[in-house]
């Protein structure tokens, strides 16, 4: 589910989102 949402986002947004998710986890 998370992967699908991340993939849908753009490259820049993906990087930012991924960083936030990694930090939260």
HELIX and SHEET records of a PDB file:
HELIX    1   1 UNK A    2  UNK A    8  1                                   7    
HELIX    2   2 UNK A   11  UNK A   24  1                                  14    
END                                                                             
